[in-house]
Amino acid sequence: MHPTHPSKQQGFSIVELMVAVVVGLLAVTFATRLMINGEQSKAASVGGSDAMQNGMLALFSINTDASQAGWGLNDDLVSGCNTRMTDTEGFALAPAVRDGAAITPLAPAVIADGGTGSDTLTLYSGSGLAGVGSTRVSDSYLGGATIKVDTAAPFGFNQGDVIVVAAEPSGADCALAQLSATPDDSILQIAAGSGWRFNTGNLGLLYNAGQARVFNLGPAGKLSFHTWSVANGVLRLRATDLAGTGAQPQAVVGNVVALKAQYGFDTRAGTAFVPKDGMQVGRWSSAMIDADGDGSTGAPGDWQRIAALRIAIVARGAVPERPAARQTTCTATTAPLTVFGTAVPAGVAASPAQVALGIPNDAVSWTCYRYRVFETIVPIRNAGWRP
């Protein structure tokens, strides 16, 4: 008989199993790393795309307003005039300062400098077809709801139009009101009533006969007084021609961190300053300056020297990025941004402005987002069209 031998055991040895486990773990690690890197790249791409879209939309919206700014306010009697205005829907003129005193000027643009935070930009324009259609006050205005002018049924003046009464020569304050009736003979009516949002039945100022003019800014429904601001990461708008936004701003574009703006002043002196031949930027500033060199800062002549606006929008991606592996702090963005750093036009010094990127009460650090800056220069094309 042949001796019996136990059959050999079939299978893997412990060494082979350990090698297989290690190879499998390495494959899982590599696959996980690929997925993480892919998601990080996707988040960065999506964030950049969101910032691009939001920033371009915000800048386009403001640029459209700025390109029309100053229409109807071209006359030297109106532009820069400290103006009284009431509005039953709550819109208020932007505050400014003239030699230390608070004023509310009518001008193409009024900037409230926010320092390293977001600025507030107010843009004014009328819609009167005549642009600067006016008539002169013929009898002294001592109060009340009627204004006597020297033109019978002045051309282009209709019921519902917004008017501005300005002293002639300039120096005194202006007053804004609304025509409550189509002019009858040479009488302008500014009676108070529910249909006349800018009227109180009285201008609140006195004007001497032959020493004031009345300018027509067009229908109240098309009066473009707009205030742009940013709060809690949202670009907002207050407007006279958008229902429900007179007192409370409405959201326009999200994920906008800051709006920054600067005046471009024409600082040419004496006879070198000829607006009708074209305005030229000689200095950029976020604050009002003595642009005409008369010794007064914020006087009408300074507001009339605004040749352009420099505007910047800082937008961020909608999706924050995570910290890198083994890190607790995000590094998508590591420092505040600076805008207006380039010298444009040639020969005009830049006035750089640093922008803080944090949003109050945001649960995610600003360093976890990617940002894009959008800048433009908008000529105030109506500034040179003066009667």
C-alpha positions as CSV (number, residue, x, y, z in Angstrom):
1,M,0.0,0.0,0.0
2,H,1.1,3.5,-0.7
3,P,1.4,5.9,2.2
4,T,-1.2,8.6,2.2
5,H,0.0,12.2,2.2
6,P,-2.1,15.2,3.2
7,S,-3.1,17.3,0.2
8,K,-1.5,20.7,-0.1
9,Q,-3.6,23.6,1.2
10,Q,-4.7,26.0,-1.7
11,G,-5.0,29.9,-1.1
12,F,-3.1,33.1,-0.2
13,S,-0.4,33.4,2.4
14,I,-0.6,36.0,5.1
15,V,2.2,38.0,3.2
16,E,0.2,38.0,0.0
17,L,-2.9,39.2,1.9
18,M,-1.0,42.0,3.5
19,V,0.5,43.1,0.2
20,A,-3.0,43.2,-1.4
21,V,-4.4,45.2,1.5
22,V,-1.6,47.8,1.2
23,V,-2.0,48.1,-2.6
24,G,-5.8,48.5,-2.1
25,L,-5.3,51.2,0.5
26,L,-2.9,53.0,-1.7
27,A,-5.4,52.9,-4.6
28,V,-8.1,54.3,-2.3
29,T,-5.8,57.0,-1.1
30,F,-4.9,58.1,-4.7
31,A,-8.6,58.0,-5.8
32,T,-9.6,60.0,-2.8
33,R,-6.9,62.6,-3.4
34,L,-8.0,62.8,-7.1
35,M,-11.6,63.4,-6.0
36,I,-10.6,66.1,-3.5
37,N,-8.4,67.9,-6.0
38,G,-11.2,67.7,-8.6
39,E,-13.7,69.2,-6.2
40,Q,-11.3,71.9,-5.2
41,S,-10.7,72.8,-8.8
42,K,-14.4,72.7,-9.5
43,A,-15.1,75.0,-6.5
44,A,-12.4,77.4,-7.6
45,S,-13.8,77.5,-11.2
46,V,-17.4,77.9,-10.1
47,G,-16.4,80.6,-7.6
48,G,-14.5,82.5,-10.3
49,S,-17.4,82.2,-12.7
50,D,-19.9,83.5,-10.1
51,A,-17.7,86.4,-9.3
52,M,-17.3,87.2,-13.0
53,Q,-21.0,87.2,-13.6
54,N,-22.0,89.1,-10.5
55,G,-19.3,91.7,-11.0
56,M,-20.0,92.4,-14.6
57,L,-23.8,92.7,-14.0
58,A,-23.2,95.1,-11.1
59,L,-20.8,97.3,-13.0
60,F,-23.0,97.3,-16.1
61,S,-26.0,98.5,-14.0
62,I,-24.1,101.4,-12.5
63,N,-22.3,102.3,-15.7
64,T,-25.6,102.7,-17.5
65,D,-26.7,105.2,-14.8
66,A,-23.4,107.1,-14.8
67,S,-23.4,107.6,-18.5
68,Q,-26.7,109.6,-18.2
69,A,-25.8,111.5,-15.1
70,G,-26.2,115.2,-15.2
71,W,-28.9,115.4,-17.9
72,G,-31.1,118.4,-17.1
73,L,-28.7,119.6,-14.5
74,N,-26.2,121.2,-16.9
75,D,-27.0,124.8,-16.2
76,D,-24.5,126.5,-13.9
77,L,-27.5,127.8,-11.8
78,V,-28.5,124.2,-11.0
79,S,-25.4,122.0,-11.0
80,G,-24.0,122.0,-7.5
81,C,-26.8,124.0,-6.0
82,N,-27.8,123.2,-2.4
83,T,-31.3,121.9,-3.0
84,R,-34.4,121.4,-0.8
85,M,-36.5,118.3,-1.7
86,T,-39.3,116.4,0.0
87,D,-40.6,113.1,-1.2
88,T,-43.7,111.3,0.2
89,E,-42.1,108.0,-0.9
90,G,-39.0,108.6,1.2
91,F,-36.2,109.3,-1.2
92,A,-33.6,111.8,0.2
93,L,-30.9,113.7,-1.6
94,A,-27.4,112.6,-0.8
95,P,-25.6,114.7,1.8
96,A,-22.3,116.4,1.1
97,V,-20.1,119.1,2.8
98,R,-19.3,122.6,1.6
99,D,-16.6,124.3,3.7
100,G,-17.6,122.3,6.7
101,A,-21.4,122.9,6.3
102,A,-23.8,120.1,5.4
103,I,-25.5,120.5,2.0
104,T,-27.6,118.3,-0.4
105,P,-26.3,119.4,-3.9
106,L,-27.9,118.5,-7.2
107,A,-24.9,117.3,-9.3
108,P,-24.2,114.5,-11.7
109,A,-22.7,112.4,-8.9
110,V,-22.3,112.5,-5.1
111,I,-19.9,110.0,-3.5
112,A,-20.0,109.1,0.2
113,D,-16.5,107.8,0.9
114,G,-16.6,104.6,2.9
115,G,-12.8,104.5,3.7
116,T,-11.7,100.9,3.3
117,G,-15.3,99.9,3.2
118,S,-17.9,100.3,0.5
119,D,-18.7,103.7,-0.9
120,T,-22.2,105.0,-1.6
121,L,-22.7,106.5,-5.0
122,T,-25.7,108.8,-5.9
123,L,-26.4,109.7,-9.6
124,Y,-28.8,112.3,-10.7
125,S,-30.4,112.9,-14.1
126,G,-33.7,114.3,-15.4
127,S,-35.6,113.2,-18.5
128,G,-36.9,116.6,-19.9
129,L,-36.8,116.6,-23.7
130,A,-35.5,120.1,-23.6
131,G,-32.7,119.1,-21.3
132,V,-32.4,122.5,-19.7
133,G,-35.7,124.1,-20.6
134,S,-36.3,127.0,-18.3
135,T,-38.4,130.1,-17.7
136,R,-37.8,133.1,-15.4
137,V,-39.7,133.9,-12.2
138,S,-41.5,137.3,-13.0
139,D,-43.1,138.1,-9.7
140,S,-41.5,137.7,-6.3
141,Y,-42.2,134.3,-4.8
142,L,-43.1,134.8,-1.1
143,G,-44.6,131.3,-0.5
144,G,-47.6,129.3,-1.5
145,A,-48.5,126.9,-4.3
146,T,-48.2,129.3,-7.3
147,I,-45.2,130.6,-9.1
148,K,-45.6,133.4,-11.6
149,V,-43.2,133.2,-14.6
150,D,-42.6,135.5,-17.6
151,T,-43.6,132.9,-20.2
152,A,-47.2,132.1,-21.1
153,A,-47.6,128.3,-21.1
154,P,-43.8,127.7,-21.2
155,F,-42.9,125.0,-23.8
156,G,-42.5,121.5,-22.5
157,F,-43.9,122.2,-19.0
158,N,-46.7,119.7,-18.2
159,Q,-48.7,118.4,-15.3
160,G,-46.6,116.0,-13.3
161,D,-43.3,117.4,-14.4
162,V,-40.5,118.0,-11.8
163,I,-39.1,121.5,-11.6
164,V,-36.2,123.1,-9.9
165,V,-36.3,126.8,-8.9
166,A,-32.8,128.3,-8.8
167,A,-31.7,131.8,-7.9
168,E,-30.2,134.0,-10.6
169,P,-27.4,134.9,-10.2
170,S,-26.3,131.7,-8.3
171,G,-25.6,131.6,-4.6
172,A,-28.9,131.0,-2.9
173,D,-30.4,127.5,-2.4
174,C,-32.6,125.7,-4.9
175,A,-35.9,124.1,-4.4
176,L,-37.5,121.0,-6.1
177,A,-41.2,120.6,-6.6
178,Q,-43.8,119.0,-9.0
179,L,-46.3,120.7,-11.3
180,S,-49.8,119.8,-10.0
181,A,-51.4,121.2,-13.2
182,T,-50.5,122.1,-16.8
183,P,-49.4,125.7,-16.8
184,D,-52.4,128.1,-17.2
185,D,-51.2,131.3,-18.8
186,S,-48.0,132.1,-16.9
187,I,-48.8,130.4,-13.6
188,L,-47.1,127.3,-12.3
189,Q,-49.0,125.3,-9.7
190,I,-47.2,123.2,-7.1
191,A,-50.2,122.3,-4.9
192,A,-49.9,119.6,-2.3
193,G,-51.8,116.4,-2.7
194,S,-51.6,112.6,-2.9
195,G,-50.7,112.7,-6.6
196,W,-47.8,115.0,-6.2
197,R,-45.1,113.3,-4.2
198,F,-42.6,116.1,-4.2
199,N,-44.9,118.9,-3.1
200,T,-45.7,120.4,0.3
201,G,-47.7,123.3,-1.1
202,N,-44.7,125.6,-0.5
203,L,-41.1,125.8,-1.8
204,G,-39.8,126.8,1.6
205,L,-37.6,129.5,0.1
206,L,-38.1,133.0,-1.2
207,Y,-37.2,134.3,-4.6
208,N,-37.2,137.9,-5.9
209,A,-38.8,138.9,-9.2
210,G,-36.5,138.5,-12.1
211,Q,-33.9,136.8,-10.0
212,A,-34.7,133.2,-10.3
213,R,-35.3,130.6,-13.0
214,V,-37.4,127.5,-13.2
215,F,-35.9,124.4,-14.8
216,N,-37.9,121.4,-16.0
217,L,-36.5,117.9,-15.3
218,G,-39.3,116.1,-17.0
219,P,-42.1,113.7,-15.8
220,A,-41.8,112.6,-12.2
221,G,-42.1,108.9,-13.1
222,K,-38.9,109.1,-15.2
223,L,-36.9,111.2,-12.8
224,S,-33.6,109.2,-12.4
225,F,-32.3,109.9,-8.9
226,H,-30.5,106.7,-7.9
227,T,-28.4,105.8,-4.9
228,W,-26.2,102.7,-5.1
229,S,-24.7,101.0,-2.0
230,V,-23.5,97.7,-0.7
231,A,-24.6,96.0,2.5
232,N,-24.0,92.4,3.7
233,G,-22.6,91.4,0.4
234,V,-25.5,92.7,-1.7
235,L,-25.5,95.6,-4.2
236,R,-28.6,97.7,-3.5
237,L,-30.5,100.5,-5.1
238,R,-32.7,103.3,-3.9
239,A,-34.5,105.1,-6.8
240,T,-37.2,107.7,-7.5
241,D,-38.3,105.9,-10.7
242,L,-38.6,102.3,-9.3
243,A,-41.7,101.7,-7.2
244,G,-41.1,100.8,-3.6
245,T,-37.4,101.8,-3.5
246,G,-37.6,105.4,-2.5
247,A,-37.1,104.8,1.2
248,Q,-35.9,101.2,1.4
249,P,-33.1,100.0,-1.0
250,Q,-33.8,96.9,-3.0
251,A,-31.3,94.1,-3.7
252,V,-29.9,94.1,-7.2
253,V,-26.9,91.7,-7.3
254,G,-25.6,89.3,-4.7
255,N,-22.0,88.4,-3.6
256,V,-20.8,92.0,-4.2
257,V,-18.3,92.9,-1.5
258,A,-17.7,96.6,-2.2
259,L,-18.5,99.5,-4.5
260,K,-15.8,102.1,-4.8
261,A,-15.9,105.4,-6.7
262,Q,-13.8,108.5,-7.4
263,Y,-14.5,111.8,-9.0
264,G,-12.4,112.8,-12.0
265,F,-12.0,116.6,-11.7
266,D,-11.0,119.0,-14.5
267,T,-8.6,121.2,-12.7
268,R,-7.5,123.5,-15.5
269,A,-7.2,127.1,-14.3
270,G,-8.6,130.3,-15.8
271,T,-9.3,130.5,-19.5
272,A,-7.8,127.0,-20.1
273,F,-11.1,125.6,-18.7
274,V,-13.6,125.6,-21.6
275,P,-16.3,122.9,-21.0
276,K,-17.8,123.1,-24.4
277,D,-14.5,122.1,-26.0
278,G,-14.4,119.0,-23.8
279,M,-13.7,118.1,-20.2
280,Q,-10.4,116.7,-19.1
281,V,-9.5,114.7,-15.9
282,G,-6.7,116.3,-14.1
283,R,-7.1,114.6,-10.7
284,W,-8.8,111.6,-9.1
285,S,-10.3,111.9,-5.6
286,S,-12.8,110.1,-3.5
287,A,-13.6,113.3,-1.7
288,M,-14.7,116.7,-2.9
289,I,-11.8,119.2,-3.6
290,D,-11.4,122.8,-4.5
291,A,-11.3,121.9,-8.2
292,D,-11.8,125.4,-9.5
293,G,-9.3,127.0,-7.2
294,D,-11.7,129.7,-5.7
295,G,-10.7,128.9,-2.1
296,S,-14.0,127.1,-1.3
297,T,-14.3,123.3,-1.2
298,G,-17.7,122.0,-2.4
299,A,-18.9,125.2,-4.0
300,P,-21.0,124.9,-7.2
301,G,-17.9,125.5,-9.3
302,D,-16.3,122.3,-7.9
303,W,-19.3,120.1,-8.7
304,Q,-19.3,121.6,-12.2
305,R,-15.7,120.4,-12.7
306,I,-16.6,116.6,-12.5
307,A,-15.5,115.3,-15.8
308,A,-15.7,111.6,-15.2
309,L,-16.2,108.9,-12.6
310,R,-13.9,106.0,-11.8
311,I,-15.9,103.1,-10.5
312,A,-14.9,99.7,-9.1
313,I,-16.9,96.6,-8.1
314,V,-15.4,93.9,-5.9
315,A,-17.3,90.6,-6.3
316,R,-16.7,87.2,-4.7
317,G,-17.5,83.6,-5.6
318,A,-20.7,82.2,-4.2
319,V,-19.0,79.0,-2.9
320,P,-16.2,79.3,-0.3
321,E,-13.2,77.1,-0.5
322,R,-12.0,74.8,2.2
323,P,-8.6,75.0,4.0
324,A,-5.8,72.9,2.5
325,A,-5.0,69.5,3.9
326,R,-3.8,69.7,7.5
327,Q,-4.6,73.4,7.6
328,T,-7.2,75.2,9.6
329,T,-7.1,78.6,7.8
330,C,-8.3,79.2,4.3
331,T,-5.7,80.7,1.8
332,A,-7.9,81.3,-1.2
333,T,-7.3,85.0,-0.6
334,T,-4.6,86.2,1.8
335,A,-4.7,90.0,1.7
336,P,-7.1,92.9,1.1
337,L,-7.4,94.2,-2.5
338,T,-6.4,97.5,-3.9
339,V,-8.4,99.3,-6.7
340,F,-7.7,102.4,-8.8
341,G,-4.0,101.6,-8.9
342,T,-3.3,102.4,-12.5
343,A,-2.5,105.9,-13.8
344,V,-5.3,106.6,-16.3
345,P,-5.4,108.7,-18.4
346,A,-1.7,109.2,-19.1
347,G,-0.1,111.8,-17.0
348,V,-2.8,111.8,-14.3
349,A,-1.6,110.3,-11.0
350,A,-3.6,107.3,-9.6
351,S,-5.2,107.5,-6.3
352,P,-5.2,103.8,-5.0
353,A,-7.8,102.7,-2.5
354,Q,-7.6,99.6,-0.4
355,V,-10.7,97.5,0.1
356,A,-11.5,95.4,3.1
357,L,-13.1,92.1,2.1
358,G,-14.9,91.0,5.3
359,I,-18.7,91.0,5.4
360,P,-20.2,91.7,8.9
361,N,-21.7,88.6,10.6
362,D,-20.5,86.3,7.8
363,A,-19.9,82.8,9.3
364,V,-17.2,82.0,6.8
365,S,-13.9,83.9,6.8
366,W,-13.3,86.2,3.9
367,T,-10.0,84.4,3.2
368,C,-12.0,81.4,2.0
369,Y,-13.4,83.2,-1.0
370,R,-11.9,84.2,-4.4
371,Y,-12.5,87.8,-5.6
372,R,-12.6,89.7,-8.8
373,V,-12.2,93.4,-9.3
374,F,-14.1,95.2,-12.2
375,E,-13.1,98.8,-12.9
376,T,-14.3,101.4,-15.5
377,I,-14.1,105.1,-16.2
378,V,-17.3,106.8,-17.2
379,P,-17.1,110.3,-18.8
380,I,-19.8,112.7,-17.5
381,R,-20.8,113.5,-21.0
382,N,-23.5,116.0,-20.0
383,A,-21.0,118.1,-18.1
384,G,-19.8,120.0,-21.1
385,W,-23.2,120.7,-22.6
386,R,-24.0,123.9,-20.9
387,P,-26.3,126.8,-22.1
